[in-house]
Amino acid sequence: MTPVAIAHRLSAVPEYLFTSLAEKRRVLESAGKKIIDLSIGDPDLPTPQIIINRLKEAVDNPEHHRYPQGKGSEEFRSATARFYRRRFGVELDPETEVMAVVGTKEGLAHLPLALINPGEYALVPDPAYPVYRTAVCLAGGVVVALPLLAENDFLPDLKALSDTILKRTKLLFLNYPNNPTGAIATQAFYQEVCELARRYNFIICQDNAYADIYCGDEPPMSILAIEGAKEVAVEFYSLSKTFNMTGWRVGAIVGNPEVLSALAKLKSNIDSGLFSAIQSAAATALDSYELLHPQILNAYKERREIFLPALKEIGWHVNSASATFYCWAKYPDSRSSFDVCNELLDKCGIIASPGAGFGDFGEGYVRFSLTAPTHTIKQSAEILISTFTKQKTLYHSSP
Ligand SMILES: Cc1ncc(COP(=O)(O)O)c(C=O)c1O
């Protein structure tokens, strides 16, 4: 049979980098080895019951059986606006400044198609959630990498961007709290980036998927809390991580009304919105944030307190003040992150994500996701300590 000719635009998309580890895992599991998966950021904890109960009621409402409103139900958009006022001190017009997305991944992936012409530049952090880069490639845009370095607290160095690049830039992606580094952005940084966007006339897309997973006392902020930010910025808020709802596929884009309306136009030609009953349950989640959030947050804090000391004990470095449920860990040698992850899988039965999978500047790091049950995190910590301290002793005693 003649092979199918895949579109050129898809060949511009990088291959999935974790394929070889996934294959290795399959082989080990089929040989009966038990693998602990700390690679994917998919919460193990269930969605809170109050949200599930609301869905059950909403499913029975025949109004919800028809096509949903493309931009999201009034119920969901109003709940999002109320939530943004309580949580971030940000005022949003639910009619023009809030829109539902089928999970923020969908919105993030479609946004460049609505904003970028072929050849225009998009500034994309490196390392980063891979969707920003692929979405820009699919839209025919040019990706300009913004290195996130430890010495800059994993914030991009905006001063390093040349006038020539900035003049061609249409879109800048940010993601704080950051996947994979766990960094949090400061108000001063957001202020600086908003000023730059105004000066060079580009749009900022801040991905706030991890806004509510943090370990310090100060909750991370919204970029829209910066005065005038709505002129130049949109923000994505995901219910996936805050409320353990990854499978539900629901999130919101908020901010600049013109950007939202362009995305709405695009999406009206692609999808027909998301099941209204899910939006109803999502509204309940947002309205119940103060009730539900502390328990979810505490689970991750407890896991960090177990896992971080183990990494430190084996000589790895992690920024303990960071947010998200990831540990972005620097290992103490110069091997590739793929080699280190292979070793973790072979010797410890732990699958983690190689830093290089998030971009060139992720090399030298491994990302562990604390989205496994607390007893599994404890077990992983014990395995790491027993495997690597033994190894150290072995090295030290060899001639
Ligand atoms: C940084 C970041 N943004 C967005 C998403 C997508 O989340 P959602 O479930 O809302 O599509 C993820 C998922 O892991 C993520 O890590």
The ligand as a Tripos MOL2 file, in Angstrom:
@<TRIPOS>MOLECULE
LIG
   16    16     1     0     0
SMALL
NO_CHARGES

@<TRIPOS>ATOM
      1 C1          1.2420   24.2570   31.9730 C.3       1 LIG1
      2 C2          0.0040   23.5400   31.5940 C.ar      1 LIG1
      3 N1         -0.9680   24.2060   30.9950 N.ar      1 LIG1
      4 C3         -2.1070   23.5980   30.6110 C.ar      1 LIG1
      5 C4         -2.2910   22.2530   30.8270 C.ar      1 LIG1
      6 C5         -3.5470   21.6100   30.3110 C.3       1 LIG1
      7 O1         -4.5230   21.4990   31.2840 O.3       1 LIG1
      8 P1         -6.0140   21.1710   30.9230 P.3       1 LIG1
      9 O2         -6.3430   19.9040   31.6170 O.co2     1 LIG1
     10 O3         -6.8170   22.3490   31.4130 O.co2     1 LIG1
     11 O4         -6.1360   21.0350   29.4400 O.co2     1 LIG1
     12 C6         -1.3110   21.5000   31.4540 C.ar      1 LIG1
     13 C7         -1.4760   20.0600   31.6890 C.2       1 LIG1
     14 O5         -0.6710   19.3700   32.2170 O.2       1 LIG1
     15 C8         -0.1190   22.1600   31.8520 C.ar      1 LIG1
     16 O6          0.8730   21.5110   32.4400 O.3       1 LIG1
@<TRIPOS>BOND
     1     1     2 1
     2     2     3 ar
     3     2    15 ar
     4     3     4 ar
     5     4     5 ar
     6     5     6 1
     7     5    12 ar
     8     6     7 1
     9     7     8 1
    10     8     9 2
    11     8    10 1
    12     8    11 1
    13    12    13 1
    14    12    15 ar
    15    13    14 2
    16    15    16 1
@<TRIPOS>SUBSTRUCTURE
     1 LIG1         1 GROUP 0 **** ****
